[in-house]
Amino acid sequence: MITMETLHPQYLKTPNGIPSFVVLPIEEYEQLIEDYNDLTIIKERREETKMSLSELKQNLLKNNV
């Protein structure tokens, strides 16, 4: 997971010196998007019923997967 310590942002400023854009290396941007997607999936699945590994194996065998 990417952290503030591993990001290398460059700030683009207006003529008045106010930051208005951030530029990131493409690898860092892609990692941020991947982390965001992972966290979104975790949030969506948080309420799902949990099962043990043995239950999962039994279900897979039962359904011939």
Backbone atoms as SQL, in Angstrom:
CREATE TABLE atoms (id INTEGER PRIMARY KEY, chain TEXT, resi INTEGER, resn TEXT, atom TEXT, x REAL, y REAL, z REAL);
INSERT INTO atoms VALUES
  (1, 'A', 1, 'MET', 'N', 0.847, -1.179, 0.000),
  (2, 'A', 1, 'MET', 'CA', 0.000, 0.000, 0.000),
  (3, 'A', 1, 'MET', 'C', 0.892, 1.241, 0.000),
  (4, 'A', 2, 'ILE', 'N', 0.516, 2.196, -0.779),
  (5, 'A', 2, 'ILE', 'CA', 1.301, 3.419, -0.910),
  (6, 'A', 2, 'ILE', 'C', 1.027, 4.336, 0.288),
  (7, 'A', 3, 'THR', 'N', 2.033, 5.051, 0.719),
  (8, 'A', 3, 'THR', 'CA', 1.900, 5.971, 1.855),
  (9, 'A', 3, 'THR', 'C', 2.384, 7.354, 1.443),
  (10, 'A', 4, 'MET', 'N', 2.146, 8.327, 2.284),
  (11, 'A', 4, 'MET', 'CA', 2.607, 9.685, 1.997),
  (12, 'A', 4, 'MET', 'C', 4.130, 9.738, 1.872),
  (13, 'A', 5, 'GLU', 'N', 4.803, 8.838, 2.591),
  (14, 'A', 5, 'GLU', 'CA', 6.268, 8.821, 2.536),
  (15, 'A', 5, 'GLU', 'C', 6.790, 8.280, 1.205),
  (16, 'A', 6, 'THR', 'N', 5.973, 7.489, 0.510),
  (17, 'A', 6, 'THR', 'CA', 6.434, 6.901, -0.745),
  (18, 'A', 6, 'THR', 'C', 5.953, 7.671, -1.976),
  (19, 'A', 7, 'LEU', 'N', 5.111, 8.687, -1.767),
  (20, 'A', 7, 'LEU', 'CA', 4.660, 9.504, -2.894),
  (21, 'A', 7, 'LEU', 'C', 5.687, 10.587, -3.207),
  (22, 'A', 8, 'HIS', 'N', 5.745, 10.961, -4.466),
  (23, 'A', 8, 'HIS', 'CA', 6.640, 12.021, -4.907),
  (24, 'A', 8, 'HIS', 'C', 5.837, 13.040, -5.719),
  (25, 'A', 9, 'PRO', 'N', 4.956, 13.789, -5.034),
  (26, 'A', 9, 'PRO', 'CA', 4.115, 14.734, -5.773),
  (27, 'A', 9, 'PRO', 'C', 4.891, 15.985, -6.192),
  (28, 'A', 10, 'GLN', 'N', 4.462, 16.555, -7.290),
  (29, 'A', 10, 'GLN', 'CA', 4.935, 17.866, -7.715),
  (30, 'A', 10, 'GLN', 'C', 3.708, 18.763, -7.779),
  (31, 'A', 11, 'TYR', 'N', 3.795, 19.927, -7.196),
  (32, 'A', 11, 'TYR', 'CA', 2.665, 20.844, -7.133),
  (33, 'A', 11, 'TYR', 'C', 2.787, 21.913, -8.204),
  (34, 'A', 12, 'LEU', 'N', 1.728, 22.089, -8.962),
  (35, 'A', 12, 'LEU', 'CA', 1.659, 23.159, -9.953),
  (36, 'A', 12, 'LEU', 'C', 0.870, 24.294, -9.328),
  (37, 'A', 13, 'LYS', 'N', 1.402, 25.491, -9.408),
  (38, 'A', 13, 'LYS', 'CA', 0.797, 26.635, -8.734),
  (39, 'A', 13, 'LYS', 'C', 0.297, 27.660, -9.744),
  (40, 'A', 14, 'THR', 'N', -0.680, 28.421, -9.295),
  (41, 'A', 14, 'THR', 'CA', -1.179, 29.535, -10.097),
  (42, 'A', 14, 'THR', 'C', -0.120, 30.638, -10.093),
  (43, 'A', 15, 'PRO', 'N', -0.272, 31.626, -10.945),
  (44, 'A', 15, 'PRO', 'CA', 0.681, 32.747, -10.922),
  (45, 'A', 15, 'PRO', 'C', 0.763, 33.440, -9.556),
  (46, 'A', 16, 'ASN', 'N', -0.286, 33.282, -8.740),
  (47, 'A', 16, 'ASN', 'CA', -0.277, 33.871, -7.402),
  (48, 'A', 16, 'ASN', 'C', 0.403, 32.978, -6.380),
  (49, 'A', 17, 'GLY', 'N', 0.886, 31.794, -6.812),
  (50, 'A', 17, 'GLY', 'CA', 1.576, 30.886, -5.903),
  (51, 'A', 17, 'GLY', 'C', 0.673, 29.930, -5.154),
  (52, 'A', 18, 'ILE', 'N', -0.592, 29.866, -5.537),
  (53, 'A', 18, 'ILE', 'CA', -1.543, 28.972, -4.872),
  (54, 'A', 18, 'ILE', 'C', -1.501, 27.610, -5.560),
  (55, 'A', 19, 'PRO', 'N', -1.252, 26.519, -4.802),
  (56, 'A', 19, 'PRO', 'CA', -1.253, 25.183, -5.420),
  (57, 'A', 19, 'PRO', 'C', -2.618, 24.881, -6.040),
  (58, 'A', 20, 'SER', 'N', -2.610, 24.393, -7.285),
  (59, 'A', 20, 'SER', 'CA', -3.878, 24.103, -7.950),
  (60, 'A', 20, 'SER', 'C', -3.930, 22.702, -8.563),
  (61, 'A', 21, 'PHE', 'N', -2.771, 22.072, -8.789),
  (62, 'A', 21, 'PHE', 'CA', -2.726, 20.728, -9.346),
  (63, 'A', 21, 'PHE', 'C', -1.586, 19.954, -8.700),
  (64, 'A', 22, 'VAL', 'N', -1.733, 18.621, -8.721),
  (65, 'A', 22, 'VAL', 'CA', -0.663, 17.743, -8.261),
  (66, 'A', 22, 'VAL', 'C', -0.325, 16.798, -9.396),
  (67, 'A', 23, 'VAL', 'N', 0.955, 16.613, -9.639),
  (68, 'A', 23, 'VAL', 'CA', 1.431, 15.685, -10.654),
  (69, 'A', 23, 'VAL', 'C', 2.175, 14.565, -9.934),
  (70, 'A', 24, 'LEU', 'N', 1.819, 13.314, -10.281),
  (71, 'A', 24, 'LEU', 'CA', 2.471, 12.141, -9.695),
  (72, 'A', 24, 'LEU', 'C', 3.091, 11.302, -10.799),
  (73, 'A', 25, 'PRO', 'N', 4.176, 10.597, -10.489),
  (74, 'A', 25, 'PRO', 'CA', 4.672, 9.614, -11.458),
  (75, 'A', 25, 'PRO', 'C', 3.566, 8.580, -11.730),
  (76, 'A', 26, 'ILE', 'N', 3.483, 8.105, -12.949),
  (77, 'A', 26, 'ILE', 'CA', 2.399, 7.211, -13.355),
  (78, 'A', 26, 'ILE', 'C', 2.326, 5.964, -12.483),
  (79, 'A', 27, 'GLU', 'N', 3.469, 5.419, -12.069),
  (80, 'A', 27, 'GLU', 'CA', 3.475, 4.215, -11.230),
  (81, 'A', 27, 'GLU', 'C', 2.793, 4.491, -9.887),
  (82, 'A', 28, 'GLU', 'N', 3.060, 5.666, -9.317),
  (83, 'A', 28, 'GLU', 'CA', 2.447, 6.011, -8.035),
  (84, 'A', 28, 'GLU', 'C', 0.946, 6.244, -8.198),
  (85, 'A', 29, 'TYR', 'N', 0.558, 6.897, -9.291),
  (86, 'A', 29, 'TYR', 'CA', -0.856, 7.105, -9.569),
  (87, 'A', 29, 'TYR', 'C', -1.585, 5.768, -9.712),
  (88, 'A', 30, 'GLU', 'N', -1.007, 4.855, -10.491),
  (89, 'A', 30, 'GLU', 'CA', -1.633, 3.549, -10.688),
  (90, 'A', 30, 'GLU', 'C', -1.740, 2.782, -9.379),
  (91, 'A', 31, 'GLN', 'N', -0.725, 2.878, -8.519),
  (92, 'A', 31, 'GLN', 'CA', -0.772, 2.210, -7.220),
  (93, 'A', 31, 'GLN', 'C', -1.867, 2.818, -6.342),
  (94, 'A', 32, 'LEU', 'N', -2.021, 4.132, -6.384),
  (95, 'A', 32, 'LEU', 'CA', -3.098, 4.784, -5.630),
  (96, 'A', 32, 'LEU', 'C', -4.465, 4.285, -6.084),
  (97, 'A', 33, 'ILE', 'N', -4.660, 4.191, -7.393),
  (98, 'A', 33, 'ILE', 'CA', -5.937, 3.708, -7.929),
  (99, 'A', 33, 'ILE', 'C', -6.171, 2.258, -7.516),
  (100, 'A', 34, 'GLU', 'N', -5.151, 1.434, -7.584),
  (101, 'A', 34, 'GLU', 'CA', -5.278, 0.030, -7.177),
  (102, 'A', 34, 'GLU', 'C', -5.633, -0.069, -5.694),
  (103, 'A', 35, 'ASP', 'N', -4.950, 0.703, -4.855),
  (104, 'A', 35, 'ASP', 'CA', -5.249, 0.698, -3.421),
  (105, 'A', 35, 'ASP', 'C', -6.682, 1.154, -3.165),
  (106, 'A', 36, 'TYR', 'N', -7.117, 2.191, -3.857),
  (107, 'A', 36, 'TYR', 'CA', -8.479, 2.685, -3.706),
  (108, 'A', 36, 'TYR', 'C', -9.491, 1.604, -4.082),
  (109, 'A', 37, 'ASN', 'N', -9.256, 0.937, -5.204),
  (110, 'A', 37, 'ASN', 'CA', -10.171, -0.132, -5.633),
  (111, 'A', 37, 'ASN', 'C', -10.203, -1.270, -4.614),
  (112, 'A', 38, 'ASP', 'N', -9.042, -1.647, -4.082),
  (113, 'A', 38, 'ASP', 'CA', -8.996, -2.699, -3.060),
  (114, 'A', 38, 'ASP', 'C', -9.797, -2.302, -1.831),
  (115, 'A', 39, 'LEU', 'N', -9.624, -1.068, -1.373),
  (116, 'A', 39, 'LEU', 'CA', -10.351, -0.601, -0.190),
  (117, 'A', 39, 'LEU', 'C', -11.859, -0.533, -0.440),
  (118, 'A', 40, 'THR', 'N', -12.240, -0.181, -1.663),
  (119, 'A', 40, 'THR', 'CA', -13.664, -0.139, -2.013),
  (120, 'A', 40, 'THR', 'C', -14.268, -1.545, -1.943),
  (121, 'A', 41, 'ILE', 'N', -13.559, -2.527, -2.457),
  (122, 'A', 41, 'ILE', 'CA', -14.040, -3.913, -2.416),
  (123, 'A', 41, 'ILE', 'C', -14.141, -4.394, -0.971),
  (124, 'A', 42, 'ILE', 'N', -13.143, -4.079, -0.172),
  (125, 'A', 42, 'ILE', 'CA', -13.169, -4.473, 1.250),
  (126, 'A', 42, 'ILE', 'C', -14.401, -3.887, 1.923),
  (127, 'A', 43, 'LYS', 'N', -14.673, -2.608, 1.679),
  (128, 'A', 43, 'LYS', 'CA', -15.837, -1.953, 2.290),
  (129, 'A', 43, 'LYS', 'C', -17.134, -2.621, 1.846),
  (130, 'A', 44, 'GLU', 'N', -17.255, -2.912, 0.554),
  (131, 'A', 44, 'GLU', 'CA', -18.468, -3.533, 0.025),
  (132, 'A', 44, 'GLU', 'C', -18.688, -4.923, 0.611),
  (133, 'A', 45, 'ARG', 'N', -17.615, -5.652, 0.867),
  (134, 'A', 45, 'ARG', 'CA', -17.735, -7.046, 1.308),
  (135, 'A', 45, 'ARG', 'C', -17.737, -7.196, 2.822),
  (136, 'A', 46, 'ARG', 'N', -17.585, -6.101, 3.542),
  (137, 'A', 46, 'ARG', 'CA', -17.482, -6.142, 4.997),
  (138, 'A', 46, 'ARG', 'C', -18.693, -6.825, 5.650),
  (139, 'A', 47, 'GLU', 'N', -19.863, -6.659, 5.077),
  (140, 'A', 47, 'GLU', 'CA', -21.097, -7.201, 5.667),
  (141, 'A', 47, 'GLU', 'C', -21.414, -8.622, 5.204),
  (142, 'A', 48, 'GLU', 'N', -20.598, -9.168, 4.339),
  (143, 'A', 48, 'GLU', 'CA', -20.857, -10.524, 3.851),
  (144, 'A', 48, 'GLU', 'C', -20.678, -11.547, 4.970),
  (145, 'A', 49, 'THR', 'N', -21.411, -12.633, 4.845),
  (146, 'A', 49, 'THR', 'CA', -21.283, -13.723, 5.804),
  (147, 'A', 49, 'THR', 'C', -19.900, -14.341, 5.672),
  (148, 'A', 50, 'LYS', 'N', -19.289, -14.556, 6.796),
  (149, 'A', 50, 'LYS', 'CA', -17.947, -15.141, 6.792),
  (150, 'A', 50, 'LYS', 'C', -18.049, -16.657, 6.923),
  (151, 'A', 51, 'MET', 'N', -17.059, -17.350, 6.356),
  (152, 'A', 51, 'MET', 'CA', -17.021, -18.803, 6.486),
  (153, 'A', 51, 'MET', 'C', -15.579, -19.244, 6.652),
  (154, 'A', 52, 'SER', 'N', -15.416, -20.375, 7.257),
  (155, 'A', 52, 'SER', 'CA', -14.081, -20.905, 7.479),
  (156, 'A', 52, 'SER', 'C', -13.545, -21.505, 6.181),
  (157, 'A', 53, 'LEU', 'N', -12.252, -21.754, 6.179),
  (158, 'A', 53, 'LEU', 'CA', -11.631, -22.370, 5.011),
  (159, 'A', 53, 'LEU', 'C', -12.224, -23.752, 4.751),
  (160, 'A', 54, 'SER', 'N', -12.462, -24.508, 5.797),
  (161, 'A', 54, 'SER', 'CA', -13.029, -25.847, 5.608),
  (162, 'A', 54, 'SER', 'C', -14.443, -25.766, 5.007),
  (163, 'A', 55, 'GLU', 'N', -15.233, -24.781, 5.425),
  (164, 'A', 55, 'GLU', 'CA', -16.561, -24.595, 4.837),
  (165, 'A', 55, 'GLU', 'C', -16.447, -24.237, 3.354),
  (166, 'A', 56, 'LEU', 'N', -15.509, -23.379, 3.042),
  (167, 'A', 56, 'LEU', 'CA', -15.306, -22.993, 1.652),
  (168, 'A', 56, 'LEU', 'C', -14.932, -24.208, 0.807),
  (169, 'A', 57, 'LYS', 'N', -14.014, -25.017, 1.309),
  (170, 'A', 57, 'LYS', 'CA', -13.606, -26.219, 0.588),
  (171, 'A', 57, 'LYS', 'C', -14.788, -27.153, 0.374),
  (172, 'A', 58, 'GLN', 'N', -15.611, -27.334, 1.399),
  (173, 'A', 58, 'GLN', 'CA', -16.787, -28.201, 1.281),
  (174, 'A', 58, 'GLN', 'C', -17.742, -27.660, 0.224),
  (175, 'A', 59, 'ASN', 'N', -17.973, -26.364, 0.234),
  (176, 'A', 59, 'ASN', 'CA', -18.873, -25.754, -0.754),
  (177, 'A', 59, 'ASN', 'C', -18.320, -25.930, -2.172),
  (178, 'A', 60, 'LEU', 'N', -17.028, -25.770, -2.322),
  (179, 'A', 60, 'LEU', 'CA', -16.442, -25.930, -3.649),
  (180, 'A', 60, 'LEU', 'C', -16.542, -27.369, -4.126),
  (181, 'A', 61, 'LEU', 'N', -16.294, -28.315, -3.240),
  (182, 'A', 61, 'LEU', 'CA', -16.411, -29.717, -3.611),
  (183, 'A', 61, 'LEU', 'C', -17.859, -30.094, -3.938),
  (184, 'A', 62, 'LYS', 'N', -18.763, -29.571, -3.157),
  (185, 'A', 62, 'LYS', 'CA', -20.180, -29.851, -3.353),
  (186, 'A', 62, 'LYS', 'C', -20.657, -29.311, -4.709),
  (187, 'A', 63, 'ASN', 'N', -20.135, -28.194, -5.112),
  (188, 'A', 63, 'ASN', 'CA', -20.542, -27.569, -6.374),
  (189, 'A', 63, 'ASN', 'C', -19.635, -27.942, -7.542),
  (190, 'A', 64, 'ASN', 'N', -18.735, -28.892, -7.309),
  (191, 'A', 64, 'ASN', 'CA', -17.821, -29.388, -8.350),
  (192, 'A', 64, 'ASN', 'C', -17.032, -28.258, -9.027),
  (193, 'A', 65, 'VAL', 'N', -16.508, -27.377, -8.241),
  (194, 'A', 65, 'VAL', 'CA', -15.715, -26.273, -8.795),
  (195, 'A', 65, 'VAL', 'C', -14.258, -26.642, -8.754);
